[in-house]
Amino acid sequence: MSRAVGYRLVALGVCVVLLSGAFVLAGAGYPAPTSPGPDLAEPDVTPADLAGDHVETGGVVIATDPVIIEVTDGTTTQRLPVENAPDVAVGQDVIVDGTLTTDGTLAADRDRTVVREPWETTYMYAVSVLGALFVALRIADGWRFDPETVAFSPRDTPLHTRYLSEEEASG
């Protein structure tokens, strides 16, 4: 292995360490935003203990008149009536911010309530995966990796051009 390849490997290692350090700094170097209150989806939190407190929680709408959401903490499921809720339909996911009343109803702040359709998360991940595949194919098409020099270099002829030219010549 030549000296230049060794320097490139060391430089690559330093870059990976610096990038990892930047991720740690970004996650730990800044204070976490203040929470608006306890989340009813956390284990060991019961609505009766939080009467009159400001809370935030999320769940699936199971009824609309009155609005009732199903909140799950991973082990238990509870049903929570919501007053002053925005227009929702059964099956939608909601994140509700508001005050818990003494009768166990969540008085929602409409301006801070988020309503999502169940397919939106799947759509977000599908578009992200397609975008990542498109970028990976573009990189593989236009660049090649030389393991001897540990370097990327542009291809003289992109793969798609090479294969299209071969098909036209044989066809």
C-alpha positions as CSV (number, residue, x, y, z in Angstrom):
1,M,0.0,0.0,0.0
2,S,1.4,3.3,-1.0
3,R,1.9,6.3,1.3
4,A,-0.8,8.3,-0.5
5,V,-3.3,5.5,0.1
6,G,-2.4,5.5,3.8
7,Y,-2.9,9.2,4.0
8,R,-6.3,9.0,2.4
9,L,-7.4,6.2,4.7
10,V,-6.3,8.3,7.7
11,A,-8.0,11.4,6.3
12,L,-11.2,9.3,5.8
13,G,-11.0,8.1,9.4
14,V,-10.6,11.6,10.7
15,C,-13.6,12.8,8.7
16,V,-15.8,10.0,10.0
17,V,-14.7,10.8,13.6
18,L,-15.4,14.5,13.1
19,L,-18.8,13.8,11.5
20,S,-19.7,11.5,14.4
21,G,-18.6,14.2,16.9
22,A,-20.7,16.8,15.1
23,F,-23.8,14.5,15.5
24,V,-23.1,14.0,19.2
25,L,-22.5,17.8,19.7
26,A,-25.8,18.6,17.9
27,G,-27.7,16.2,20.1
28,A,-26.0,16.9,23.4
29,G,-24.6,20.4,23.1
30,Y,-27.9,22.2,23.2
31,P,-30.6,22.1,25.9
32,A,-33.7,20.1,25.0
33,P,-36.8,22.2,24.4
34,T,-39.1,22.5,27.4
35,S,-41.9,20.0,27.3
36,P,-45.5,21.4,27.4
37,G,-46.3,18.9,30.1
38,P,-46.6,15.2,30.8
39,D,-47.6,12.8,28.0
40,L,-50.4,10.5,28.7
41,A,-48.8,7.9,26.4
42,E,-46.0,7.4,28.9
43,P,-46.2,4.4,31.2
44,D,-47.3,5.0,34.8
45,V,-49.2,8.2,33.9
46,T,-52.9,8.2,34.8
47,P,-55.3,11.0,33.8
48,A,-56.8,11.2,37.3
49,D,-53.4,12.2,38.8
50,L,-53.1,15.1,36.3
51,A,-56.5,16.8,36.7
52,G,-56.1,20.5,36.0
53,D,-52.6,20.1,34.5
54,H,-51.4,21.0,31.0
55,V,-50.7,17.7,29.1
56,E,-49.8,16.6,25.6
57,T,-50.7,13.2,24.1
58,G,-51.4,11.5,20.9
59,G,-53.6,8.7,19.7
60,V,-56.0,7.4,17.1
61,V,-59.6,8.8,16.8
62,I,-62.1,6.1,17.6
63,A,-65.3,8.2,17.9
64,T,-66.2,11.7,16.7
65,D,-69.4,12.7,18.6
66,P,-67.9,13.3,21.1
67,V,-64.3,13.0,20.0
68,I,-62.6,10.1,21.8
69,I,-59.0,9.1,21.1
70,E,-57.3,5.9,22.1
71,V,-53.9,6.5,23.8
72,T,-51.5,3.6,24.0
73,D,-48.3,3.5,26.0
74,G,-47.1,0.2,24.7
75,T,-48.6,-1.9,27.4
76,T,-51.9,-0.4,28.2
77,T,-54.6,1.4,26.2
78,Q,-56.9,4.1,27.5
79,R,-59.7,6.1,26.0
80,L,-59.7,9.8,26.4
81,P,-62.6,12.2,25.5
82,V,-61.5,15.4,23.9
83,E,-63.5,18.6,23.9
84,N,-62.9,21.6,21.6
85,A,-61.3,19.2,19.1
86,P,-60.9,20.2,15.4
87,D,-62.8,18.3,12.7
88,V,-61.6,14.8,12.7
89,A,-62.6,11.4,11.3
90,V,-62.4,7.9,12.8
91,G,-59.0,6.4,12.2
92,Q,-57.0,9.7,12.0
93,D,-53.9,10.2,14.2
94,V,-54.0,13.3,16.4
95,I,-51.5,15.0,18.7
96,V,-53.5,17.0,21.3
97,D,-52.2,19.7,23.6
98,G,-54.5,21.0,26.3
99,T,-55.7,20.9,29.9
100,L,-57.0,17.8,31.6
101,T,-60.3,18.4,33.5
102,T,-61.3,16.7,36.7
103,D,-63.8,14.4,34.9
104,G,-60.9,13.0,32.7
105,T,-61.7,15.0,29.5
106,L,-58.9,16.8,27.7
107,A,-59.8,20.4,26.8
108,A,-57.8,20.8,23.6
109,D,-56.1,23.9,22.3
110,R,-57.2,23.8,18.7
111,D,-54.2,25.9,17.5
112,R,-51.8,23.3,18.9
113,T,-53.6,20.1,17.7
114,V,-52.1,18.2,14.8
115,V,-54.3,15.9,12.7
116,R,-52.8,13.3,10.3
117,E,-54.2,10.7,8.0
118,P,-52.8,7.2,8.6
119,W,-51.2,7.0,5.2
120,E,-49.1,10.2,5.6
121,T,-46.2,8.5,7.5
122,T,-46.0,5.7,4.9
123,Y,-46.0,8.2,2.1
124,M,-43.2,10.2,3.8
125,Y,-41.0,7.1,4.1
126,A,-41.8,5.9,0.6
127,V,-40.8,9.2,-1.0
128,S,-37.6,9.3,1.1
129,V,-36.6,5.8,0.0
130,L,-37.3,6.5,-3.6
131,G,-35.2,9.8,-3.4
132,A,-32.3,7.9,-1.8
133,L,-32.4,5.2,-4.5
134,F,-32.4,7.8,-7.2
135,V,-29.4,9.6,-5.7
136,A,-27.6,6.2,-5.2
137,L,-28.2,5.2,-8.9
138,R,-27.0,8.6,-10.1
139,I,-23.8,8.2,-8.1
140,A,-23.2,4.7,-9.3
141,D,-23.9,5.8,-12.9
142,G,-21.5,8.7,-13.0
143,W,-18.7,7.7,-10.6
144,R,-16.5,4.8,-9.9
145,F,-14.5,3.8,-6.8
146,D,-10.9,2.8,-7.2
147,P,-10.0,0.6,-4.1
148,E,-6.2,0.9,-4.8
149,T,-6.2,4.6,-4.5
150,V,-9.2,4.8,-2.2
151,A,-10.8,7.5,-4.4
152,F,-13.9,8.2,-6.4
153,S,-13.4,9.5,-9.9
154,P,-15.9,10.4,-12.7
155,R,-16.5,7.7,-15.3
156,D,-15.3,8.4,-18.8
157,T,-18.7,7.0,-20.1
158,P,-21.7,6.9,-17.7
159,L,-23.1,3.4,-17.3
160,H,-26.5,4.3,-18.8
161,T,-24.8,5.7,-22.0
162,R,-22.5,2.6,-22.3
163,Y,-25.4,0.1,-22.0
164,L,-27.7,2.1,-24.3
165,S,-25.0,2.3,-26.9
166,E,-24.4,-1.5,-26.8
167,E,-28.1,-2.3,-27.2
168,E,-28.4,0.0,-30.2
169,A,-25.2,-1.5,-31.8
170,S,-26.5,-5.1,-31.4
171,G,-30.2,-4.3,-32.3
